[in-house]
Structure formats: C-alpha cells, structure tokens
Amino acid sequence: MPTTMTYADLALLSEREAKGDYQKVAILEEPYKLSLAKAAIPEPSDTEIRVKVIYVGICGSDLEAFKGTRNPEFITLPARLGHEVAGIIDKVGSNVLGLKVGMKVACRYVWGAYAQYIVCKPFNVQVMPDSFPLKSISLIEILPGVIHAAELSAIDSGKRVLIIGQGVSGLMLTQVVSLYSPSALVVTDHKKRNLELAKSYGATQTIQIPVDKIDNAPYVLQAHPEGYDVVIPCLLEGDCVVDAISCCRIGGKVVMYGGIGKTSQPVDYFAMHRKRAEILSTEPKRDIDMYRYFKEGISLVTDGLIRTHDYIDRIYPLEAIQEAFEVRAENSNDVIHVLIQVAEEI
C-alpha cells in the first residue's frame, strides 16, 4: 500500500466508496501499530480464484513482524500481514476447473489476508468438507511444514524426541510426532496449560521451564542426560536453537522448525561438529512436496487424528485487530491461539 495517494487515487477511491466497491484491510504501519484501510476488491485472472476470508489466525511470523523483531517477508513497512486463512471461494477464473464458488477452503502461502478478500492460484488452496467447521480450518496452513519436519526427523520406536516449545506449532508438532511412535516424546514450555494439552496429545514427559531462564538445557537433560536423537526447536526466539544444540545427542538431529528470532547468546556450531550432528531445515523445498503435505495434513485433521480447535482461545473482529495482537503478544496470559473473524460464517 502506498504511503501517499495522488488526486487520481483519491478520486478512484471515492468512486469505489460510492459504489461500495472496496474492502477493509489491516495495515501494519510500524511495530506495535495496526490500522484499518480501504483497498480495491481484487479481481482474479483467468487462472486465479478469489476467496472471501472468514477467519485468519495470528501466526508467530505475524507476531514477530508486529513486535518489530522480524522483518516481514518480501515487503517493507507499511505491510499487510496474515496468512492462516479459512474462507469460501467467491469467484473463479474462466480457466480454473474443479474449484467452484461456495467451496470451503484452507489457504497456504497467501500473505496480506487480514482483509475481506484475497486472490490466489488453485495451488494455494485445498477444499475442505462442507461439514468441517470454518474455525478449525486456518491452522491447517502450518501442517505441511510440521509434517515435513516429522519426516525429516526419521523418527521410529527407537528414537528419543525433544520438542522445545508448546505454542501453536509446537502443539501441532506433538500431535504429528506422536503418530511416529518414538520411544520418548519430551516437550518443554513455560506454561502449565500448554503442557497439559501436550500430554493429552501423546507427550510421554513434560518439562515446565522457568520463564526467567535463558539456558534451559540443564533442566531438559535431567530426563535424558545422554541427549536426544531428534530435537525440534519450536519457539520464535533464537535462543531455543542454542538449547537444541546442547540437548542433541552424538549423531543426532536438530530439525529447525522454529528459532527464527535473534539469539541473546552465541550459537556454538563447533558443538554440532563435535557431536557429528545434523541441522535440517523444515520448509518443503519443492512445490509438489508442499502440495502433497497440504493434502496429507487435511486428511489427518478431517479423519480426527489431529485437533486444531482445542486452543483457539479468542476470536476478534477485524476492527479489533490491534487489541487481538496485543493479547496474543502478552506472555503472561494463558492465551495460545487467536483468530481474526473477518466475515460471518455462512
């Protein structure tokens, strides 16, 4: 969105306002400041679809951009955030086959979704059953990366797995990893409620970490002093990568799902050499893999193996997006996941 508008822009916007031909969108103007603006309703090309947005989750990446600790991908401020979308197909390009107006969809790789409408390619959506609740759809967006992380980990019944952090993604990872039947699935978090949920999802041991501690490895290694075969850091803060390296056993793996923030202490890469361990990235490298994991994730959810609704704690209208982000950013509450409701469910 431009920071200034020409007279021609203002005239066009006034014309659209008179016709009601505009949409509301949320803009991150600067760290900790979101506002609403008006934008044109996008039109899909012949090979695109338009989605009417119903719910959008506040992802950790959105939160980092909001706090100013992570630059928004591909853009500079002011920016449009939001990508965990549950919506309904509103318009279909003439060359798009199979997808129809009225279908419920989960979206992936679509940014700028704190808005009433988005346009994307068929590749970016997966159709959901009509009976599946829209509120439970948006978190499906993270499942391709979660499933890929589990597959990279090569988990079997002889592996000890540690997941550092039980936020939104961590709880999803715990559910998926438990299906791989590890010999031990140990998870950590600051919050008791998150750990209780993780236990119900298959964690064999939970460890509550003091909030004010930076070096958490001594707490975690008490359960398995020799270390873990697979360690998956799943916090935003980069310090969880330092802990992951310390907790990895000789010949083990650190699978980088989280740790996207800055570190307050040095990363000891020599420790990885000394341990002959691997560091692996979790985002699928090929589009076809992402598509396949997307479909597999939906099957896990619709078949009842993965639950996406247990920790949706708050739902705010788009007009209250500033408050929603402030609540999501507050570490002292028990809120795990927050949805922005853009439109009423049909």
Secondary structure, DSSP 8 states (H G I E B T S, - for coil): --SS--HHHHHHHHHHHHHT--EEEEEEEETTEEEEEEE------TT-EEEEEEEEE--HHHHHHHHTSS--TT--SSB----EEEEEEEEE-TT--S--TT-EEEE-S----SBSEEEE-GGGEEE--TTS-GGGTGGGGGHHHHHHHHHHTT--TT-EEEEE--SHHHHHHHHHHHTT--SEEEEEES-HHHHHHHHHTT-SEEEE--TT-S--HHHHTTT-TT-EEEEEE-SSSTHHHHHHHHHEEEEEEEEESS--S--SS---HHHHHHHT-EEEE-S-SSHHHHHHHHHHHHHHHHTTSS-SSTTEEEEEEGGGHHHHHHHHH-TTS---EEEEE-S---
